[in-house]
Amino acid sequence: MSNQADDNNLDVLIYPRYEGAVIFAVSRTGAPTELLDLLDAQGFTRHQEAIYVWHQLREDIPGLQAAGICARAHKALTAAGFNAHLDDRLIVRIG
């Protein structure tokens, strides 16, 4: 099992999985509590298995609303000084 945040030298990677049905926020191994708490505060649910910690959005959140949550989480993480990446598939372009 590989950690995509570690593999990409990021603090956190926010991306859709399973053809967009689930949105994950994967944090680096040993991520600080501040980073994990920021994701919690943005509406992501924390999960843990062995040494891996990740966050997910509920699957019943509509697409545009989920994209907005992801954008706000990305903004909060980068404002706090974390190296966060928001997958292009989650960026909503209007106009």
FENMO-V880778 format. One record per pair of residues at least 12 apart in sequence whose C-alpha atoms are under 8 Angstrom apart, sorted by the first residue. I is the first residue (numbers start at 1). GAP is how many residues later the second one is. Records with the same first field share a line. If there is no record, write none. Layout:
BEGIN
I->GAP / GAP
END
This chain:
BEGIN
3->23 / 25 / 26 / 49
4->22 / 24
5->21 / 22 / 23
6->21 / 22 / 23
10->17 / 18 / 73 / 74 / 75
11->16 / 17 / 20 / 71 / 72 / 73
12->13 / 14 / 15 / 16 / 70 / 71 / 72 / 73
13->12 / 13 / 14 / 71 / 72 / 73 / 74
14->12 / 56 / 60 / 70 / 71 / 72 / 73
15->71 / 72 / 74 / 75
16->71 / 73 / 74
21->38
22->34 / 35 / 36 / 37
23->33 / 34 / 36
24->30 / 31 / 32 / 33
25->14 / 19 / 29 / 30 / 31
26->27 / 28 / 29
27->26 / 27
29->22 / 23 / 24
35->42 / 47
38->35 / 38 / 39
39->16 / 34
40->15
42->27 / 30 / 31
43->14 / 26
44->12 / 13 / 14
45->12 / 13
64->28
67->23 / 24 / 25
70->16 / 20
71->15 / 19 / 20
74->12
END
